């Protein structure tokens, strides 16, 4: 039942995102996330990632933090395409009153725990650290990798 509920949430979020295709005037975070995943689908992946957005009012996330989030998403999607050879990717972006979180899960080859982080992952780590946040990579089941990127939001965010 929980799996079905999660699937319904993904479908609803995807439908909402499709209805919210960005216009030239629309530069909010939701629109920018939809645009970024759409560009990755066309240029890198060959399929559209599932995109779920939870509580992302633009008043919570400043432009500079939003820019960092989009850069992390871009790199994560590129990694899923180029290195993991994923055939499915699930993206979840969530803002609370205190944190912004990004989760990118793929079904690709996974990461080798013995290897050191390459420049792309080191860059993602630096983006998190610079904002006082964290980056973690964990195995996805049954295959692939889950990237978790989380940063605190300013207390006076609106």
C-alpha positions, 0 to 999 in steps of 0.5 A: 500500500505504501508503494502504491501511495508513493507511485501516486504521489510521483504521478501527481507531481509529474502531472503537476510539473507538466502542467507547469511548463515554464514560460519566458516570464516564469523563473521560479524554482519549480519552473526551473526544476522542470526545465532542468529535468526536461533539458536532461531528458533531451540532451543526456538521458533519452528519457524523462526523469520522474520529478517530485517537488514538495513544498518549494515556495520561492519565498523559502529558497533564495536565488543563490541557493536555488542556483546551487540546487540546479547545478547539483541536479544538472551534475547528478543527472549527467552522472546518471547518464554518463557514468551509471548508464541509468534507464530510470531516474527519480528526482525529489526536491523538498523545502521545509522551513529549515532545509532544502533537500534534493534526492536523485535516485537512479537504477544504473551501475552504482558507485564503487565504494573503493574509488575516490570521488571524481571532480564532479562529486567533489564539486557537489560536496563543495557546493553542500559544504559551502552552504553548511550542508551535506552530500551523501551517496548510498546504494539504491535497491536493487541497483544504482545510486541515491544522491542526497544533497541537503542544505540549511535555509536561512532563518529569515527566509520570508 
